[in-house]
Amino acid sequence: MKRSRLQTARPRTALRCIFSSYNGRVKTADVIIAGGGIIGLSAALELAQKGFRVRVMERGRVMSEASWAAAGMLAAEDPTHPAELAQLATLSIHLYPEYLNTIERLSGRLVPLRTRATLQTSGNDGGFHHHDTATCFAISAQEAQRRIPGLASRSHSYLWLEEVSLDPRDLCAALPLAAAAAGVVLQENTEVLAIDGQDGWVEIRTESGTDSAGAFINCCGAWAATVQNLSLERPAAAVEPWKGQMMMVRLKPPLDLEYALRTPEVYLVPRGGGQIAIGATVERVGFDRRVEPSAVAWLRALAAELWPPIASAEVVESWTGLRPGTKDGLPLIGGAGQPHCWVATGHFRNGILLAPATGLIVRQLLEGNPPEVSLAAFNPAR
Ligand SMILES: Cc1cc2nc3c(=O)[nH]c(=O)nc-3n(C[C@H](O)[C@H](O)[C@H](O)COP(=O)(O)OP(=O)(O)OC[C@H]3O[C@@H](n4cnc5c(N)ncnc54)[C@H](O)[C@@H]3O)c2cc1C
């Protein structure tokens, strides 16, 4: 992706807007965000850069849940995604170069792209519903094997996507530093228990007391529905955890894989130096985060079936993460049923991809401006 440089000046416009009826209460921030994953921190960074005073309250450590566990594919053109995601995904992938530039500039850490193309194969049930574009097009099995030496011969359809990936652990190191450098206060080990939206401000209750802010955003990922007083109980909008088990293998040098590979059941995402992340299960088992050896072995077998060199690779790590899922598989972005309360969560399998666009849209909503894309499909009250 082409990287463009961001301007460094910080606009000073935003603070007036929604907080004028604040009644003189002492507020600790203009905006308090619950949840320090990629969604919360991306919204915080976006808001802070526009002059908002932002505090992120994180129950544990920032960037240590789903955002840490992810594979890091920015699969904006995956034809198996719900059609309603297309606009948001397209906006986000266009924002990505600037997003990474900002993070790198503010944090002093690099977040390199690890791959620059993906081969996606269909399942046994036929081909893809897609139209060829300049960045996503069908190729033959022979061409797929030419591009990916060692690829097993299968009779499926093949798509070549000029899709990039990054290592979320690079983001875990850089994004909190960038947010802090932009002025965001990161308050770890602080669980938001309940919120109470009032006329002009929001009260945010934690174990250590009550804080006040001009606005509140629930970015608690798979735990979003546990914050009391938010209207997240409606069937379509209920957020719940979807467990994903992953593993990392290391290939025997000089063997390496240049591109990501993806089937409906498994994906392989190279992370450099012969290391390949393999994922992932999609399980509805509550907040259980145990790694099961049988699931890891299953993933490895599927990966080796697709690309046989995996069979002799060394297993270096396995882990789980809890994706924030909704009944219809779409995120919740919008008002959260109380004055000055918002929600941005439910990004399920695409939160790394969708973070820059979500951050931008959250900022536009708080400023009272029309969002860049239609949010009808993401309405938390649907
Ligand atoms: C195995 C796996 C692979 C994935 N691969 C990809 C991929 O390749 N590409 C992609 O785009 N996406 C991928 N995803 C999805 C992506 O990781 C998620 O959609 C994204 O990380 C969600 O970000 P989040 O900030 O909403 O949630 P999280 O990162 O889970 O952050 C939520 C935070 O809220 C905190 N919190 C919870 N409750 C409270 C509370 N009451 N008060 C304060 N803080 C609280 C939590 O501690 C947590 O830190 C993957 C996910 C998994 C699990």
The ligand as a Gaussian input file, in Angstrom:
#p B3LYP/6-31G(d) Opt

LIG

0 1
 C       -8.235000     -15.818000      16.473000
 C       -8.671000     -14.497000      15.883000
 C       -8.241000     -14.140000      14.609000
 C       -8.640000     -12.923000      14.061000
 N       -8.143000     -12.539000      12.841000
 C       -8.489000     -11.333000      12.329000
 C       -7.937000     -10.894000      11.088000
 O       -7.132000     -11.596000      10.457000
 N       -8.314000      -9.681000      10.603000
 C       -9.190000      -8.873000      11.273000
 O       -9.500000      -7.782000      10.777000
 N       -9.717000      -9.262000      12.462000
 C       -9.389000     -10.464000      12.995000
 N       -9.920000     -10.886000      14.183000
 C      -10.959000     -10.056000      14.807000
 C      -10.366000      -8.923000      15.602000
 O       -9.321000      -9.399000      16.397000
 C      -11.468000      -8.303000      16.482000
 O      -12.605000      -7.990000      15.712000
 C      -10.946000      -7.021000      17.127000
 O       -9.729000      -7.275000      17.785000
 C      -11.967000      -6.480000      18.105000
 O      -11.380000      -5.396000      18.750000
 P      -12.028000      -4.781000      20.041000
 O      -11.210000      -3.629000      20.440000
 O      -13.487000      -4.592000      19.812000
 O      -11.945000      -5.980000      21.114000
 P      -10.758000      -6.402000      22.083000
 O       -9.454000      -6.353000      21.428000
 O      -11.165000      -7.716000      22.689000
 O      -10.760000      -5.274000      23.166000
 C      -11.817000      -5.097000      24.067000
 C      -11.201000      -4.619000      25.359000
 O      -12.228000      -4.235000      26.273000
 C      -11.786000      -4.578000      27.573000
 N      -12.948000      -4.623000      28.434000
 C      -13.924000      -5.566000      28.473000
 N      -14.857000      -5.231000      29.367000
 C      -14.470000      -4.058000      29.925000
 C      -15.029000      -3.209000      30.899000
 N      -16.197000      -3.491000      31.477000
 N      -14.372000      -2.072000      31.234000
 C      -13.202000      -1.770000      30.639000
 N      -12.615000      -2.554000      29.694000
 C      -13.250000      -3.673000      29.332000
 C      -11.103000      -5.913000      27.372000
 O      -10.252000      -6.203000      28.446000
 C      -10.388000      -5.689000      26.057000
 O       -9.078000      -5.218000      26.249000
 C       -9.509000     -12.078000      14.778000
 C       -9.912000     -12.433000      16.062000
 C       -9.500000     -13.618000      16.609000
 C       -9.917000     -13.976000      18.019000

